[in-house]
Amino acid sequence: MAEESPAPEQPEQTEQPSQLVEAGKVSRWLRENDFAHELMAADHRGIEIIKVERDFLLPIATALYAYGFNYMQCQCAYDSAPGQDLVSVYHLIKLSDNADRPEEVRLKVFLPREDPRVPSVYWIWKTADWQERESYDMFGIVYEGHPNLKRILMPEDWVGWPLRKDYITPEFYELQDAY
């Protein structure tokens, strides 16, 4: 009698539990007050990251200011990939006199490359002034309502947005005399 060889063992199919992001203090407060947002995974320092639709940026930013986030430490932008969304990022801090470690939160607004418009938060945090101008200059994100949205690093007649991942560097650029 021929012995049957045992069937090769199949690796066990185990379902990976979905990685749930636990809501932090700020996200819970926003949910309790009916502010639509999406929670993203916290960064390496444990700072909450909240994804906000551009139509809800001003109401959420105003609410967070009223909640105590009185300082915008940084506004910046990045290009997620060639042909993909541009992202406007806001790093907010709740400063107080006796805080050993101030509370922090980041807002991210994902913008379609074809229509990168978002409301300016200049009227909430004045520190957004030059930072939004830099994001406009480098990525072409239009901050609607900004009082002086114009190039800040590149010459005014520069064509294109140098930090976009699909930007093609011109072979020649003629500098004009400043006189």
CYANA upper distance limits for C-alpha pairs under 8 A (distance plus 0.5 A):
 21 VAL  CA     39 LEU  CA      7.54
 21 VAL  CA     40 MET  CA      7.25
 21 VAL  CA     41 ALA  CA      6.22
 23 ALA  CA     27 SER  CA      6.19
 23 ALA  CA     28 ARG  CA      6.61
 23 ALA  CA     39 LEU  CA      7.37
 24 GLY  CA     28 ARG  CA      6.64
 24 GLY  CA     48 GLU  CA      6.97
 25 LYS  CA     29 TRP  CA      6.75
 26 VAL  CA     30 LEU  CA      6.71
 26 VAL  CA     48 GLU  CA      8.17
 26 VAL  CA    105 VAL  CA      8.01
 27 SER  CA     31 ARG  CA      6.68
 27 SER  CA     39 LEU  CA      7.51
 27 SER  CA     48 GLU  CA      8.44
 27 SER  CA     50 ILE  CA      7.82
 28 ARG  CA     32 GLU  CA      6.60
 29 TRP  CA     33 ASN  CA      6.81
 30 LEU  CA     34 ASP  CA      6.72
 30 LEU  CA     35 PHE  CA      5.62
 30 LEU  CA     36 ALA  CA      8.06
 30 LEU  CA     37 HIS  CA      8.43
 30 LEU  CA     60 ILE  CA      8.44
 31 ARG  CA     35 PHE  CA      6.16
 31 ARG  CA     36 ALA  CA      7.54
 35 PHE  CA     60 ILE  CA      7.15
 36 ALA  CA     52 VAL  CA      8.05
 36 ALA  CA     56 PHE  CA      7.96
 37 HIS  CA     50 ILE  CA      7.20
 37 HIS  CA     51 LYS  CA      6.37
 37 HIS  CA     52 VAL  CA      5.60
 37 HIS  CA     53 GLU  CA      7.65
 38 GLU  CA     50 ILE  CA      6.40
 38 GLU  CA     51 LYS  CA      5.44
 38 GLU  CA     52 VAL  CA      7.03
 39 LEU  CA     48 GLU  CA      8.40
 39 LEU  CA     49 ILE  CA      6.93
 39 LEU  CA     50 ILE  CA      5.33
 39 LEU  CA     51 LYS  CA      6.52
 40 MET  CA     48 GLU  CA      7.99
 40 MET  CA     49 ILE  CA      5.86
 40 MET  CA     50 ILE  CA      6.21
 40 MET  CA     51 LYS  CA      7.02
 41 ALA  CA     48 GLU  CA      7.70
 41 ALA  CA     49 ILE  CA      6.98
 42 ALA  CA     46 GLY  CA      5.63
 42 ALA  CA     47 ILE  CA      5.78
 42 ALA  CA     48 GLU  CA      5.25
 42 ALA  CA     49 ILE  CA      6.07
 43 ASP  CA     47 ILE  CA      5.99
 43 ASP  CA     48 GLU  CA      7.44
 43 ASP  CA     49 ILE  CA      7.70
 47 ILE  CA    104 GLU  CA      6.71
 47 ILE  CA    105 VAL  CA      6.31
 47 ILE  CA    106 ARG  CA      7.73
 48 GLU  CA    104 GLU  CA      7.89
 48 GLU  CA    105 VAL  CA      5.63
 48 GLU  CA    106 ARG  CA      6.71
 49 ILE  CA    105 VAL  CA      6.64
 49 ILE  CA    106 ARG  CA      5.23
 49 ILE  CA    107 LEU  CA      6.38
 49 ILE  CA    108 LYS  CA      7.67
 50 ILE  CA    105 VAL  CA      8.12
 50 ILE  CA    106 ARG  CA      6.62
 50 ILE  CA    107 LEU  CA      5.39
 50 ILE  CA    108 LYS  CA      6.65
 51 LYS  CA    107 LEU  CA      6.39
 51 LYS  CA    108 LYS  CA      5.34
 51 LYS  CA    109 VAL  CA      6.51
 51 LYS  CA    110 PHE  CA      8.23
 52 VAL  CA     56 PHE  CA      6.96
 52 VAL  CA     57 LEU  CA      6.63
 52 VAL  CA    107 LEU  CA      7.12
 52 VAL  CA    108 LYS  CA      6.53
 52 VAL  CA    109 VAL  CA      5.79
 52 VAL  CA    110 PHE  CA      8.27
 53 GLU  CA     57 LEU  CA      6.91
 53 GLU  CA    109 VAL  CA      6.44
 53 GLU  CA    110 PHE  CA      7.72
 54 ARG  CA    109 VAL  CA      6.49
 54 ARG  CA    110 PHE  CA      8.12
 54 ARG  CA    111 LEU  CA      8.06
 54 ARG  CA    118 VAL  CA      6.13
 54 ARG  CA    119 PRO  CA      7.74
 55 ASP  CA    118 VAL  CA      8.28
 56 PHE  CA     60 ILE  CA      6.60
 57 LEU  CA     61 ALA  CA      6.33
 57 LEU  CA    109 VAL  CA      8.22
 57 LEU  CA    118 VAL  CA      8.49
 57 LEU  CA    119 PRO  CA      7.72
 58 LEU  CA     62 THR  CA      6.41
 58 LEU  CA    119 PRO  CA      7.36
 58 LEU  CA    121 VAL  CA      7.41
 59 PRO  CA     63 ALA  CA      6.62
 60 ILE  CA     64 LEU  CA      6.58
 61 ALA  CA     65 TYR  CA      6.64
 61 ALA  CA    121 VAL  CA      8.07
 61 ALA  CA    124 ILE  CA      8.20
 62 THR  CA     66 ALA  CA      6.77
 62 THR  CA    124 ILE  CA      7.34
 63 ALA  CA     67 TYR  CA      6.53
 64 LEU  CA     68 GLY  CA      6.85
 64 LEU  CA     69 PHE  CA      6.05
 65 TYR  CA     69 PHE  CA      5.14
 65 TYR  CA     70 ASN  CA      5.94
 65 TYR  CA    124 ILE  CA      8.01
 66 ALA  CA     70 ASN  CA      8.44
 68 GLY  CA     94 LYS  CA      5.95
 68 GLY  CA     95 LEU  CA      8.13
 69 PHE  CA     92 LEU  CA      6.51
 69 PHE  CA     93 ILE  CA      5.71
 69 PHE  CA     94 LYS  CA      4.59
 69 PHE  CA     95 LEU  CA      7.53
 69 PHE  CA    104 GLU  CA      8.48
 70 ASN  CA     92 LEU  CA      8.09
 70 ASN  CA     93 ILE  CA      7.10
 70 ASN  CA     94 LYS  CA      6.15
 70 ASN  CA     95 LEU  CA      7.00
 70 ASN  CA    125 TRP  CA      8.19
 71 TYR  CA     92 LEU  CA      6.35
 71 TYR  CA     93 ILE  CA      5.76
 71 TYR  CA     94 LYS  CA      6.95
 71 TYR  CA     95 LEU  CA      7.33
 71 TYR  CA    125 TRP  CA      7.39
 72 MET  CA     90 TYR  CA      7.50
 72 MET  CA     91 HIS  CA      6.38
 72 MET  CA     92 LEU  CA      5.02
 72 MET  CA     93 ILE  CA      6.73
 72 MET  CA    125 TRP  CA      6.76
 72 MET  CA    127 THR  CA      7.04
 72 MET  CA    128 ALA  CA      7.94
 73 GLN  CA     90 TYR  CA      8.38
 73 GLN  CA     91 HIS  CA      6.14
 73 GLN  CA     92 LEU  CA      6.36
 73 GLN  CA     93 ILE  CA      7.22
 73 GLN  CA    127 THR  CA      8.21
 74 CYS  CA     89 VAL  CA      8.46
 74 CYS  CA     90 TYR  CA      6.43
 74 CYS  CA     91 HIS  CA      5.64
 74 CYS  CA     92 LEU  CA      7.84
 74 CYS  CA    127 THR  CA      8.46
 74 CYS  CA    128 ALA  CA      8.23
 74 CYS  CA    131 GLN  CA      7.89
 75 GLN  CA     88 SER  CA      7.78
 75 GLN  CA     89 VAL  CA      6.05
 75 GLN  CA     90 TYR  CA      5.05
 75 GLN  CA     91 HIS  CA      6.84
 75 GLN  CA    128 ALA  CA      6.96
 75 GLN  CA    131 GLN  CA      6.19
 75 GLN  CA    132 GLU  CA      7.21
 76 CYS  CA     88 SER  CA      6.47
 76 CYS  CA     89 VAL  CA      5.75
 76 CYS  CA     90 TYR  CA      7.22
 76 CYS  CA    131 GLN  CA      7.08
 76 CYS  CA    132 GLU  CA      7.74
 76 CYS  CA    134 GLU  CA      8.44
 76 CYS  CA    135 SER  CA      6.57
 77 ALA  CA     86 LEU  CA      7.69
 77 ALA  CA     87 VAL  CA      5.86
 77 ALA  CA     88 SER  CA      4.90
 77 ALA  CA     89 VAL  CA      6.17
 77 ALA  CA    135 SER  CA      6.22
 77 ALA  CA    139 PHE  CA      7.88
 78 TYR  CA     86 LEU  CA      6.43
 78 TYR  CA     87 VAL  CA      5.84
 78 TYR  CA     88 SER  CA      7.35
 78 TYR  CA    139 PHE  CA      7.98
 78 TYR  CA    163 LEU  CA      8.37
 78 TYR  CA    164 ARG  CA      8.25
 79 ASP  CA     84 GLN  CA      7.87
 79 ASP  CA     85 ASP  CA      7.02
 79 ASP  CA     86 LEU  CA      5.11
 79 ASP  CA     87 VAL  CA      6.78
 79 ASP  CA    139 PHE  CA      8.09
 79 ASP  CA    163 LEU  CA      8.11
 79 ASP  CA    164 ARG  CA      6.28
 79 ASP  CA    165 LYS  CA      6.96
 80 SER  CA     84 GLN  CA      6.50
 80 SER  CA     85 ASP  CA      6.36
 80 SER  CA     86 LEU  CA      6.50
 80 SER  CA     87 VAL  CA      7.55
 81 ALA  CA     85 ASP  CA      7.69
 81 ALA  CA    165 LYS  CA      6.86
 82 PRO  CA    164 ARG  CA      8.00
 82 PRO  CA    165 LYS  CA      5.72
 82 PRO  CA    166 ASP  CA      5.73
 83 GLY  CA    113 ARG  CA      7.42
 83 GLY  CA    166 ASP  CA      7.85
 84 GLN  CA    112 PRO  CA      7.73
 84 GLN  CA    113 ARG  CA      7.01
 85 ASP  CA    110 PHE  CA      6.45
 85 ASP  CA    111 LEU  CA      5.83
 85 ASP  CA    112 PRO  CA      5.37
 85 ASP  CA    113 ARG  CA      5.85
 86 LEU  CA    110 PHE  CA      6.39
 86 LEU  CA    111 LEU  CA      5.65
 86 LEU  CA    112 PRO  CA      6.90
 86 LEU  CA    113 ARG  CA      6.49
 86 LEU  CA    116 PRO  CA      7.60
 86 LEU  CA    139 PHE  CA      8.24
 86 LEU  CA    141 ILE  CA      8.36
 87 VAL  CA    108 LYS  CA      6.97
 87 VAL  CA    109 VAL  CA      6.04
 87 VAL  CA    110 PHE  CA      5.06
 87 VAL  CA    111 LEU  CA      6.42
 88 SER  CA    108 LYS  CA      6.27
 88 SER  CA    109 VAL  CA      5.70
 88 SER  CA    110 PHE  CA      7.15
 88 SER  CA    111 LEU  CA      8.17
 88 SER  CA    135 SER  CA      8.43
 89 VAL  CA    106 ARG  CA      7.37
 89 VAL  CA    107 LEU  CA      6.18
 89 VAL  CA    108 LYS  CA      5.10
 89 VAL  CA    109 VAL  CA      7.01
 90 TYR  CA    106 ARG  CA      5.98
 90 TYR  CA    107 LEU  CA      5.56
 90 TYR  CA    108 LYS  CA      7.03
 91 HIS  CA    104 GLU  CA      7.75
 91 HIS  CA    105 VAL  CA      6.52
 91 HIS  CA    106 ARG  CA      5.01
 91 HIS  CA    107 LEU  CA      7.11
 92 LEU  CA    104 GLU  CA      6.19
 92 LEU  CA    105 VAL  CA      5.87
 92 LEU  CA    106 ARG  CA      6.57
 92 LEU  CA    107 LEU  CA      8.45
 93 ILE  CA    102 PRO  CA      6.95
 93 ILE  CA    103 GLU  CA      6.28
 93 ILE  CA    104 GLU  CA      5.02
 93 ILE  CA    105 VAL  CA      7.13
 94 LYS  CA    102 PRO  CA      6.15
 94 LYS  CA    103 GLU  CA      5.74
 94 LYS  CA    104 GLU  CA      6.89
 95 LEU  CA     99 ALA  CA      7.61
 95 LEU  CA    102 PRO  CA      6.27
 95 LEU  CA    103 GLU  CA      8.06
 96 SER  CA    102 PRO  CA      7.94
111 LEU  CA    115 ASP  CA      7.57
111 LEU  CA    116 PRO  CA      5.67
111 LEU  CA    117 ARG  CA      7.56
111 LEU  CA    118 VAL  CA      8.30
112 PRO  CA    116 PRO  CA      6.08
116 PRO  CA    140 GLY  CA      7.65
116 PRO  CA    141 ILE  CA      5.44
116 PRO  CA    142 VAL  CA      6.65
117 ARG  CA    141 ILE  CA      6.32
117 ARG  CA    142 VAL  CA      5.20
117 ARG  CA    143 TYR  CA      6.53
117 ARG  CA    144 GLU  CA      7.24
118 VAL  CA    141 ILE  CA      7.94
118 VAL  CA    142 VAL  CA      6.83
118 VAL  CA    143 TYR  CA      5.67
118 VAL  CA    144 GLU  CA      6.50
119 PRO  CA    143 TYR  CA      5.71
119 PRO  CA    144 GLU  CA      5.13
119 PRO  CA    145 GLY  CA      6.85
119 PRO  CA    146 HIS  CA      8.44
120 SER  CA    128 ALA  CA      8.37
120 SER  CA    132 GLU  CA      8.09
120 SER  CA    143 TYR  CA      5.20
120 SER  CA    144 GLU  CA      5.92
120 SER  CA    145 GLY  CA      6.08
120 SER  CA    146 HIS  CA      5.91
121 VAL  CA    125 TRP  CA      6.66
121 VAL  CA    126 LYS  CA      8.36
121 VAL  CA    128 ALA  CA      6.95
121 VAL  CA    146 HIS  CA      8.40
122 TYR  CA    126 LYS  CA      5.44
122 TYR  CA    127 THR  CA      7.52
122 TYR  CA    128 ALA  CA      5.54
122 TYR  CA    129 ASP  CA      6.34
122 TYR  CA    146 HIS  CA      6.89
127 THR  CA    131 GLN  CA      7.69
128 ALA  CA    132 GLU  CA      6.08
129 ASP  CA    133 ARG  CA      7.00
129 ASP  CA    146 HIS  CA      8.04
130 TRP  CA    134 GLU  CA      6.65
130 TRP  CA    152 ILE  CA      8.10
131 GLN  CA    135 SER  CA      6.90
132 GLU  CA    136 TYR  CA      6.61
132 GLU  CA    143 TYR  CA      7.33
132 GLU  CA    149 LEU  CA      8.31
133 ARG  CA    137 ASP  CA      6.54
133 ARG  CA    149 LEU  CA      6.17
133 ARG  CA    150 LYS  CA      6.74
133 ARG  CA    151 ARG  CA      6.85
133 ARG  CA    152 ILE  CA      6.71
134 GLU  CA    138 MET  CA      6.56
134 GLU  CA    151 ARG  CA      7.59
134 GLU  CA    152 ILE  CA      6.54
134 GLU  CA    153 LEU  CA      7.48
135 SER  CA    139 PHE  CA      6.10
135 SER  CA    140 GLY  CA      7.40
135 SER  CA    141 ILE  CA      6.81
136 TYR  CA    140 GLY  CA      4.98
136 TYR  CA    141 ILE  CA      5.14
136 TYR  CA    142 VAL  CA      6.38
136 TYR  CA    143 TYR  CA      7.85
136 TYR  CA    149 LEU  CA      8.02
136 TYR  CA    150 LYS  CA      8.03
136 TYR  CA    151 ARG  CA      7.58
137 ASP  CA    141 ILE  CA      8.39
137 ASP  CA    150 LYS  CA      7.68
137 ASP  CA    151 ARG  CA      5.38
137 ASP  CA    152 ILE  CA      6.93
137 ASP  CA    153 LEU  CA      7.32
137 ASP  CA    154 MET  CA      7.37
137 ASP  CA    161 TRP  CA      6.99
138 MET  CA    161 TRP  CA      5.41
138 MET  CA    162 PRO  CA      5.81
138 MET  CA    163 LEU  CA      5.72
138 MET  CA    164 ARG  CA      7.78
139 PHE  CA    161 TRP  CA      5.41
139 PHE  CA    162 PRO  CA      7.31
139 PHE  CA    163 LEU  CA      6.29
139 PHE  CA    164 ARG  CA      6.14
140 GLY  CA    160 GLY  CA      8.23
140 GLY  CA    161 TRP  CA      6.21
142 VAL  CA    149 LEU  CA      8.41
143 TYR  CA    149 LEU  CA      7.81
150 LYS  CA    156 GLU  CA      8.15
151 ARG  CA    155 PRO  CA      7.51
151 ARG  CA    156 GLU  CA      6.39
154 MET  CA    158 TRP  CA      6.88
160 GLY  CA    167 TYR  CA      7.64
161 TRP  CA    167 TYR  CA      7.08
162 PRO  CA    167 TYR  CA      6.39
162 PRO  CA    168 ILE  CA      8.49
162 PRO  CA    169 THR  CA      8.04
163 LEU  CA    167 TYR  CA      7.48
